[in-house]
Amino acid sequence: MTATRPMTTDRFRECLAIIGWTQNELARQLGINGSTAHQYARGIRPIQPELAEWLENLTTARIQAGLPRNWKNGAISPDSTKAA
């Protein structure tokens, strides 16, 4: 997926929320300083197209993957773990 326009700060934060990451977790994953991720979120530092594309790809994968089959209230249903 190629980003055609710069990622907005709103979209940046939305992607992190969908992926389930905080700004600090993004920084950890990328091996960057936490303040850099905060600057992306506040629009102080532009979000590079490669980072935007990577986040969009992760977001798409998370949406497509959904939750595990038979997932209920944060746990796999006991019936779903029995051998057939």
C-alpha positions, 0 to 999 in steps of 0.5 A: 500500500502506497501512501499518496498523501501525508498521514494526519496526526488523527490517523496516526493516533487512530492506527495506534489505537486499532493496533493496540499500541501506545506511542511509547510502544511504537517507539519501542517497536521502532527503536526510537526515542519516545519523544519522537513518537509523541512529536509524530502524534502532535504534528511537530515532526512529520510522519515519514511516508514509509512509517505511514505505510507500515502503520497502515499495513499493520492496521489493515492486518489487525482489522482483517485478523479480528479476534480468535474464533470462539473468543468470548469475554476475553477467553476462549470458550471451554467447548472450543478447546475440546478435541473433536 
